[in-house]
Amino acid sequence: MNEDQARKEQEAAPVVEPAVIEADVTDDQNAGFDENQAVAAVLKEKPDFPPSGQAKEIEVVTGGKAPGTKVKGTLSTTVAASSSPGKYTVTLMKNLDYTINEEVLRGYWIYEVTPEETRLVESNDNTILIETVK
C-alpha cells in the first residue's frame, strides 16, 4: 500500500463524534464503581495498553531492509471522573516516534464508562501510516 492509498483510507475512515452518555442509575448503584473498574472495562477492549497513570514502551517494525525499520513509541492510559457519580472518562494514547510528511504518528481513543456500559465517544488514529514506510 503506498502513502497516498493509506492517507485516503485514513481520511475515509469514519470519525466518531463525541457523544454525551447519560445513565439512568442511582448514586447507590454507582457507589461501588471506581476508576480502576472503569479502566479495567476499557482495557478488556484494548489489552495492549497499560494501567492508568502508566506508560508502556512499544516498538513497531515496518518496511526497509531486513529485519525492517524499528520505530519506538509509547502507549498510555489516563482516567478522569465525570461530574456525574459513577461515570469516568478513560483516554488511551498511542504515540510513535516517527513523522510522515511533517505529521507525527499518534492515535487516541476516548471512552465514557459507567457501570452499565463502555462507549467509545471519540477517536483518531494515523499510526496506520507507519505501514507506508519502505
C-alpha positions in Angstrom: 0.0 0.0 0.0 1.5 3.3 -0.9 1.3 6.5 1.2 -1.5 8.1 -0.9 -3.6 4.9 -0.5 -3.0 4.8 3.2 -3.8 8.5 3.6 -7.1 8.1 1.6 -8.1 5.2 3.8 -7.3 7.2 6.9 -9.3 10.2 5.6 -12.2 7.9 4.5 -12.3 6.2 7.9 -15.3 7.3 10.0 -14.5 9.7 12.8 -16.5 9.0 15.9 -18.1 12.2 17.1 -18.3 13.0 20.8 -21.5 12.0 22.4 -23.0 12.6 25.8 -23.9 9.4 27.6 -26.4 9.6 30.4 -27.0 6.6 32.5 -30.2 6.1 34.5 -28.6 4.8 37.6 -28.9 5.9 41.2 -26.0 7.1 43.3 -26.2 4.0 45.4 -25.6 1.8 42.3 -22.6 3.9 41.4 -21.1 3.9 44.9 -19.0 0.7 44.3 -17.9 1.6 40.8 -14.5 3.3 40.8 -11.9 4.5 38.3 -9.9 1.2 38.5 -13.0 -0.7 37.3 -13.6 1.9 34.6 -10.1 1.4 33.3 -10.4 -2.4 33.5 -13.5 -2.2 31.4 -11.7 -0.3 28.6 -8.6 -2.5 28.8 -10.7 -5.5 28.1 -11.2 -4.0 24.6 -7.6 -2.7 24.3 -5.4 -5.0 26.3 -2.1 -3.7 24.9 -2.5 -0.5 26.9 -1.1 -0.2 30.4 -3.0 0.6 33.6 -4.0 4.2 34.4 -1.1 6.6 35.1 1.5 4.4 33.4 3.3 4.4 30.1 4.4 1.4 28.2 7.3 1.5 25.7 6.5 -0.2 22.4 8.4 -1.0 19.2 6.8 -1.3 15.7 8.7 -3.0 12.9 8.0 -1.6 9.4 9.5 -1.7 5.9 13.0 -1.3 4.8 15.9 -3.8 4.5 15.6 -6.9 6.7 14.9 -7.0 9.6 13.0 -3.8 8.9 12.9 -0.4 10.4 12.2 -0.3 14.1 10.1 2.6 15.4 9.7 3.2 19.1 6.7 4.7 20.8 4.6 4.7 23.9 1.1 3.7 25.0 -0.5 5.5 27.9 -3.8 5.4 29.8 -5.4 8.2 31.8 -8.8 8.3 33.7 -10.8 11.3 35.0 -14.0 11.3 37.0 -17.0 13.0 35.4 -19.3 15.4 37.1 -21.8 12.6 37.3 -21.2 10.0 40.1 -20.0 6.6 38.7 -19.1 8.0 35.3 -15.5 8.2 34.1 -13.6 9.3 31.0 -10.8 6.9 30.0 -8.3 8.1 27.4 -5.8 5.8 25.6 -2.9 7.4 23.7 -0.5 5.8 21.2 2.5 7.9 20.1 5.1 6.8 17.7 8.5 8.5 17.4 8.1 9.0 13.7 6.7 11.6 11.3 5.5 11.3 7.8 5.1 14.5 5.7 5.6 16.5 8.9 2.7 14.7 10.6 3.5 13.0 13.9 2.1 9.5 14.1 -0.3 9.2 17.0 -3.7 7.9 18.0 -6.2 8.4 20.8 -9.4 6.7 21.9 -11.7 8.4 24.5 -14.2 6.3 26.3 -17.1 7.2 28.6 -17.5 4.4 31.2 -20.4 3.7 33.6 -21.2 0.5 35.5 -23.6 -0.3 32.6 -21.6 0.4 29.6 -18.3 1.3 28.0 -18.7 3.6 25.0 -16.1 4.9 22.6 -17.0 8.6 22.1 -14.1 9.9 20.1 -11.0 8.5 18.3 -8.4 9.4 15.8 -5.5 7.3 14.7 -3.0 8.0 12.0 -0.4 5.4 13.2 -1.5 3.1 10.3 0.6 5.3 8.1 3.7 3.6 9.5 2.8 0.7 7.1 3.8 3.0 4.2 7.4 3.2 5.3 9.6 1.3 2.8 
